[in-house]
Amino acid sequence: MKKNINHSLFTALITFIVSFPLLGLSLVSVNGSLTIQGADNSTMIMIGVAISIVFIFQLYREKILHMLGMLPTPSLPFKQAYKNSSLEKRTTLKKVFMVGLILCVIIWPFMSSRGAIDLATLVLIYVMLGLGLNIVVGLAGLLDLGYVAFYAVGAYSYALLSEYLGLSFWVALPIGGMLAALFGFLLGFPVLRLRGDYLAIVTLGFGEIIRILLNNFTSVTGGPNGISSIPKPTLFGMEFGRRVKEEGNTLFHEVMGIAYSSSYKVIFLYILAVILVIFTLFVIHRLMRMPVGRAWEALREDEIACRSLGLNRTAIKLSAFTIGAAFAGFAGCFFAARQGFISPESFTFIESAIILAIVVLGGMGSQVGVILAAIAMTVLPELARGFDEYRMLMFGLMMVLMMIWRPQGLAPAQRPHMEIKNDA
């Protein structure tokens, strides 16, 4: 219990160190000079509540995870583990909790402001990117510094297919994912024999090659000017604008018989992002429990031992790069549809660094950790706009603190295990 209290106090302290400078302080211009001003009482109360939640969760972490069915009961003998009816109760409770959480996430935008919904949609994009990179880095243990290249492939796939072939978002979405997966497959071949720093350098170079190609291939990609007027997604041929932009489509508010509102489009994009994230979580969750997922983890832990077990190292690496790139392609396709404009400046190395930071801060191989880290890395800078110049400095400080005191991440992946009592 004493160990849990010390750990809980430490995590609460880290939460205070991370949140207080970003939310509790702001830079204000007074008579031409910048001064630091404290936040209002409501913000300080929110910080206190967040610290309290982190402290309580870490103090009773095992009990909470057992209730949600995310941890097995280690104290049961092997023969009794499968006979325990509490396992079924925890599984049912976990399913009810997940359904309730999904319903809350879908209902939330109808009670929030447009700015909050826009920010939540951006968070979901980074969640999707973090989950995709988590396959390559967190599960397979392959350091990828050029992941933003697949993100760019997906975005430009939809933009070019829409501009030159007139394809809709729903047709271009799987194509963008497959093209990004193809690029991931092609990248996998030259890096099969590389590990560690050498692998990172090659992937970094690949990301820069894609960005420079998009910048210089002006006749197709528009070069630095980018591509604008990218069509928004439609719902069964219904557009969410004030007027119909494509012949044959209808307007959402006219079909539903309601007044026009610009918030309908924002809510629709948010719900679409939620569906894509749920699909990503479901697929990765299933893959982690399949032989390919176990092979990724074996490769991450010890490549030599993985080869000695007869596992095909080439197929494992290629599958990680290909599947991880596919989800980046889906995220890029949705990003292009949401923004309506893309350019090579949207896919710089700093984006790869942020996505990698999300994976590392959340916990290698942890889906819950990636979601929490994506929220922290996206929402906190938006709430502390007065510290824009110090954003990367704070990111670096947070990474250093995490690597020193909690290298496993905010919510490390829990590996199921079972103890067998020895009666002899």
C-alpha distance (Angstrom), angle and dihedral (degrees) to the residues before:
residue distance angle dihedral
M1 . . .
K2 3.80 . .
K3 3.80 89.9 .
N4 3.81 90.7 52.2
I5 3.81 91.4 50.1
N6 3.81 92.4 51.0
H7 3.80 91.3 47.6
S8 3.82 91.5 46.5
L9 3.79 92.2 50.1
F10 3.78 90.6 49.3
T11 3.82 94.1 50.3
A12 3.81 90.1 46.9
L13 3.81 88.9 52.0
I14 3.81 91.4 50.2
T15 3.81 89.4 49.9
F16 3.80 89.6 52.5
I17 3.83 92.6 47.7
V18 3.81 91.5 50.0
S19 3.82 99.6 41.0
F20 3.80 104.7 35.5
P21 3.85 98.5 62.4
L22 3.82 90.9 45.1
L23 3.80 99.9 42.8
G24 3.79 106.0 16.2
L25 3.80 97.3 51.0
S26 3.80 132.6 48.1
L27 3.79 136.2 178.4
V28 3.82 113.7 -117.4
S29 3.80 126.4 -173.7
V30 3.81 111.1 -128.6
N31 3.82 118.3 177.2
G32 3.77 91.5 -22.2
S33 3.81 96.0 -49.4
L34 3.79 130.1 97.8
T35 3.77 118.9 -118.0
I36 3.80 131.3 179.9
Q37 3.79 113.8 -115.4
G38 3.80 127.7 -171.2
A39 3.80 123.4 -121.8
D40 3.78 126.6 -106.1
N41 3.80 124.0 -92.8
S42 3.82 95.2 -97.3
T43 3.81 91.9 56.8
M44 3.80 91.8 48.4
I45 3.80 89.7 50.0
M46 3.82 89.9 52.0
I47 3.81 90.1 51.4
G48 3.80 90.6 49.6
V49 3.81 91.9 49.1
A50 3.81 91.3 49.5
I51 3.81 91.6 50.2
S52 3.81 90.8 48.4
I53 3.82 92.1 50.1
V54 3.82 91.4 50.6
F55 3.81 91.6 47.9
I56 3.82 94.2 49.2
F57 3.81 93.3 44.1
Q58 3.81 93.1 51.3
L59 3.82 91.7 44.1
Y60 3.82 93.4 53.7
R61 3.80 96.7 24.9
E62 3.81 98.3 130.8
K63 3.80 94.1 46.7
I64 3.80 92.5 48.8
L65 3.81 92.8 47.7
H66 3.81 90.7 47.2
M67 3.80 90.3 52.8
L68 3.81 90.5 51.1
G69 3.79 91.4 47.6
M70 3.80 93.4 -118.0
L71 3.81 93.9 122.2
P72 3.81 129.3 45.7
T73 3.79 121.8 -127.6
P74 3.83 103.0 -100.6
S75 3.78 98.4 -169.3
L76 3.83 97.7 64.6
P77 3.81 121.7 98.7
F78 3.79 116.8 -111.9
K79 3.82 95.3 -107.5
Q80 3.79 94.4 49.4
A81 3.81 97.0 45.4
Y82 3.78 94.5 81.7
K83 3.79 93.3 42.5
N84 3.77 95.8 56.1
S85 3.79 110.1 109.6
S86 3.80 91.4 -158.3
L87 3.81 88.5 75.8
E88 3.78 89.7 64.1
K89 3.80 90.8 47.4
R90 3.78 91.8 52.2
T91 3.80 91.1 47.5
T92 3.80 90.6 51.3
L93 3.80 90.9 46.6
K94 3.79 90.5 50.6
K95 3.81 92.0 51.1
V96 3.81 91.8 48.3
F97 3.80 90.2 48.6
M98 3.82 92.5 50.2
V99 3.82 92.7 48.0
G100 3.81 90.9 48.3
L101 3.80 91.1 48.2
I102 3.82 92.1 50.7
L103 3.82 91.0 49.2
C104 3.81 91.0 50.2
V105 3.81 91.2 49.2
I106 3.82 91.3 51.2
I107 3.83 95.3 44.3
W108 3.83 94.7 44.5
P109 3.86 98.5 78.9
F110 3.81 91.9 58.8
M111 3.82 88.4 64.0
S112 3.82 99.9 39.7
S113 3.78 138.2 77.5
R114 3.77 123.7 -95.5
G115 3.80 92.7 -112.4
A116 3.80 91.8 54.4
I117 3.81 91.3 49.5
D118 3.81 91.4 49.7
L119 3.80 90.4 51.3
A120 3.82 91.5 47.4
T121 3.82 89.9 52.1
L122 3.80 89.8 53.0
V123 3.80 89.3 49.9
L124 3.81 90.3 52.9
I125 3.81 90.7 52.5
Y126 3.80 90.4 54.6
V127 3.81 90.2 45.2
M128 3.79 89.2 56.3
L129 3.81 91.6 47.5
G130 3.80 91.9 46.7
L131 3.80 92.2 50.5
G132 3.80 90.9 50.3
L133 3.81 93.7 49.2
N134 3.80 89.1 44.4
I135 3.81 87.9 68.2
V136 3.81 92.0 56.8
V137 3.81 100.3 36.8
G138 3.79 105.8 20.6
L139 3.80 101.0 39.2
A140 3.82 105.6 23.2
G141 3.83 95.5 31.6
L142 3.83 94.4 -132.0
L143 3.82 112.0 143.1
D144 3.81 107.6 -134.5
L145 3.83 118.4 -175.1
G146 3.80 95.6 168.6
Y147 3.80 100.0 59.3
V148 3.79 91.2 123.1
A149 3.82 88.0 71.0
F150 3.81 91.1 71.8
Y151 3.80 88.6 46.5
A152 3.82 88.2 55.6
V153 3.81 92.4 46.9
G154 3.80 91.0 55.9
A155 3.81 93.4 46.6
Y156 3.81 95.4 47.7
S157 3.80 91.3 43.1
Y158 3.79 91.6 63.2
A159 3.81 93.4 39.8
L160 3.82 94.1 51.2
L161 3.81 95.6 39.7
S162 3.78 89.6 51.3
E163 3.79 95.0 45.4
Y164 3.81 99.8 43.6
L165 3.82 103.8 25.7
G166 3.80 101.5 24.8
L167 3.82 93.7 -127.3
S168 3.79 118.6 165.1
F169 3.78 125.7 -122.0
W170 3.80 93.7 -103.1
V171 3.81 92.0 54.3
A172 3.80 94.0 42.8
L173 3.84 94.7 47.4
P174 3.85 97.0 73.9
I175 3.81 90.5 36.7
G176 3.81 91.0 53.7
G177 3.79 90.5 49.3
M178 3.81 92.0 49.1
L179 3.82 93.0 47.6
A180 3.80 90.8 50.4
A181 3.82 89.1 47.9
L182 3.82 88.8 51.4
F183 3.80 90.8 53.4
G184 3.81 89.3 48.1
F185 3.81 89.4 51.1
L186 3.81 91.1 50.0
L187 3.80 91.2 48.1
G188 3.79 90.6 51.1
F189 3.81 94.8 63.8
P190 3.84 100.3 62.6
V191 3.81 92.7 43.8
L192 3.82 99.1 49.7
R193 3.80 92.9 106.2
L194 3.80 96.3 39.8
R195 3.79 128.2 94.5
G196 3.79 138.5 174.2
D197 3.79 117.9 -8.7
Y198 3.81 94.3 2.8
L199 3.80 91.1 55.6
A200 3.81 90.3 48.4
I201 3.81 92.0 52.0
V202 3.81 93.0 50.4
T203 3.81 93.7 48.5
L204 3.80 90.4 46.2
G205 3.79 89.3 53.3
F206 3.80 90.9 48.6
G207 3.80 91.0 54.4
E208 3.81 91.6 50.5
I209 3.82 91.6 47.1
I210 3.81 90.8 56.1
R211 3.82 92.5 47.5
I212 3.81 93.3 48.0
L213 3.81 91.0 46.1
L214 3.80 90.6 53.2
N215 3.79 89.5 47.3
N216 3.81 95.9 50.6
F217 3.82 101.6 35.2
T218 3.80 89.2 82.2
S219 3.81 97.7 158.6
V220 3.81 92.1 62.9
T221 3.81 108.9 21.0
G222 3.80 98.8 32.2
G223 3.78 91.3 -118.3
P224 3.82 116.0 -129.0
N225 3.81 90.0 -10.1
G226 3.78 90.4 65.7
I227 3.81 126.4 -163.0
S228 3.79 121.6 -60.8
S229 3.81 137.1 -175.1
I230 3.79 92.9 45.5
P231 3.84 107.6 175.2
K232 3.80 119.4 -110.1
P233 3.81 120.3 -123.7
T234 3.79 117.0 -90.9
L235 3.80 130.9 -147.0
F236 3.82 109.8 -130.1
G237 3.80 89.6 -32.9
M238 3.82 94.2 -45.9
E239 3.81 116.8 128.6
F240 3.80 123.0 -153.0
G241 3.80 97.7 -145.3
R242 3.77 130.3 98.5
R243 3.80 92.6 -105.6
V244 3.81 134.6 26.5
K245 3.81 111.8 -98.8
E246 3.80 100.2 -177.4
E247 3.77 124.6 50.1
G248 3.78 114.3 -110.9
N249 3.82 95.8 27.8
T250 3.80 127.4 109.8
L251 3.80 133.9 -146.1
F252 3.79 120.1 -101.0
H253 3.80 96.5 -139.8
E254 3.81 92.6 48.4
V255 3.80 93.4 50.4
M256 3.81 91.3 47.2
G257 3.80 92.4 43.3
I258 3.80 94.8 -126.2
A259 3.80 134.8 122.9
Y260 3.79 118.7 -87.0
S261 3.80 117.7 -98.2
S262 3.79 128.9 172.7
S263 3.81 89.2 -141.3
Y264 3.83 91.2 72.4
K265 3.81 90.8 71.8
V266 3.80 92.4 47.6
I267 3.81 92.6 49.7
F268 3.81 91.7 46.8
L269 3.82 91.7 52.2
Y270 3.80 90.0 48.2
I271 3.80 93.2 51.0
L272 3.81 89.8 46.4
A273 3.81 89.3 52.9
V274 3.82 89.9 49.5
I275 3.82 90.4 52.8
L276 3.82 91.6 49.7
V277 3.81 91.6 49.4
I278 3.82 91.9 48.5
F279 3.82 89.4 49.8
T280 3.82 90.0 49.4
L281 3.81 92.3 48.8
F282 3.80 92.4 48.0
V283 3.82 94.9 49.2
I284 3.80 94.8 45.6
H285 3.80 91.4 44.5
R286 3.81 90.0 55.1
L287 3.81 93.3 43.8
M288 3.81 91.3 53.0
R289 3.81 89.3 59.7
M290 3.78 94.9 45.8
P291 3.82 124.8 83.7
V292 3.80 90.8 -98.4
G293 3.81 90.5 58.0
R294 3.79 92.0 49.8
A295 3.80 88.6 48.3
W296 3.83 90.9 54.0
E297 3.80 90.5 53.5
A298 3.80 91.7 46.4
L299 3.80 90.0 52.4
R300 3.79 90.6 49.2
E301 3.80 94.6 50.2
D302 3.82 98.8 45.6
E303 3.79 125.2 -12.4
I304 3.81 93.4 -166.9
A305 3.79 92.5 52.0
C306 3.80 88.9 45.7
R307 3.80 90.6 56.6
S308 3.80 92.0 45.3
L309 3.81 89.1 57.8
G310 3.80 89.4 60.1
L311 3.80 96.3 -107.1
N312 3.79 116.5 149.9
R313 3.78 104.5 -116.2
T314 3.80 92.3 -168.1
A315 3.80 94.1 55.0
I316 3.82 92.2 45.0
K317 3.80 94.3 53.1
L318 3.79 93.5 43.2
S319 3.79 92.1 49.8
A320 3.82 91.3 50.7
F321 3.80 93.9 49.5
T322 3.81 93.0 43.2
I323 3.81 98.8 47.6
G324 3.80 93.6 40.5
A325 3.81 91.0 50.5
A326 3.82 91.4 49.4
F327 3.81 92.3 61.6
A328 3.81 90.0 47.8
G329 3.81 87.4 53.7
F330 3.82 91.1 53.1
A331 3.81 90.2 49.3
G332 3.81 91.6 48.0
C333 3.79 92.3 49.8
F334 3.80 90.8 51.7
F335 3.82 91.1 44.8
A336 3.82 91.2 55.4
A337 3.81 91.3 48.4
R338 3.81 92.2 48.5
Q339 3.80 96.8 46.1
G340 3.80 98.3 39.1
F341 3.81 87.8 -150.3
I342 3.80 132.7 62.7
S343 3.79 134.6 177.6
P344 3.82 135.2 171.0
E345 3.82 89.0 -98.1
S346 3.80 88.7 71.2
F347 3.83 90.9 64.1
T348 3.79 106.4 51.7
F349 3.79 128.6 141.3
I350 3.80 91.6 -95.9
E351 3.82 88.5 68.4
S352 3.80 90.4 56.2
A353 3.81 89.3 48.4
I354 3.82 91.9 51.9
I355 3.81 92.4 48.5
L356 3.82 90.8 48.3
A357 3.81 89.7 48.5
I358 3.82 88.9 53.7
V359 3.81 90.8 55.1
V360 3.81 94.2 45.7
L361 3.81 95.7 44.6
G362 3.79 93.3 45.4
G363 3.78 95.7 49.1
M364 3.78 130.6 -90.0
G365 3.79 108.8 -83.8
S366 3.81 94.7 1.7
Q367 3.81 117.3 126.9
V368 3.81 93.7 -170.4
G369 3.80 89.9 49.3
V370 3.80 92.2 52.1
I371 3.81 90.6 52.6
L372 3.82 92.6 49.4
A373 3.80 93.0 45.9
A374 3.82 92.3 47.7
I375 3.80 89.6 53.7
A376 3.81 91.6 48.2
M377 3.82 95.0 45.9
T378 3.81 93.3 47.2
V379 3.80 106.5 33.8
L380 3.80 101.2 40.4
P381 3.84 95.3 58.1
E382 3.80 89.8 49.0
L383 3.80 91.0 52.8
A384 3.80 92.3 49.1
R385 3.78 103.2 48.2
G386 3.80 91.7 151.1
F387 3.81 88.5 70.1
D388 3.82 97.7 52.8
E389 3.80 91.6 123.8
Y390 3.79 90.9 55.0
R391 3.81 96.7 43.9
M392 3.80 97.3 107.6
L393 3.80 90.9 41.2
M394 3.80 89.6 57.2
F395 3.81 91.0 45.6
G396 3.80 89.6 53.2
L397 3.80 92.5 46.9
M398 3.79 91.0 49.5
M399 3.82 91.2 49.9
V400 3.81 91.9 50.0
L401 3.82 92.2 49.3
M402 3.80 91.6 48.1
M403 3.80 93.4 48.4
I404 3.82 91.8 50.2
W405 3.79 101.5 43.3
R406 3.79 106.8 17.5
P407 3.82 110.7 19.3
Q408 3.82 91.9 162.0
G409 3.84 90.8 69.0
L410 3.79 136.7 -119.3
A411 3.81 95.2 -59.8
P412 3.83 109.4 10.9
A413 3.77 119.4 -157.7
Q414 3.80 113.0 -91.3
R415 3.77 113.3 -135.0
P416 3.83 113.0 -150.7
H417 3.77 114.2 -122.6
M418 3.77 137.5 168.9
E419 3.79 130.4 -152.7
I420 3.82 121.6 -143.3
K421 3.77 114.7 -150.4
N422 3.75 115.5 -133.8
D423 3.79 107.8 -139.5
A424 3.79 92.8 -176.2
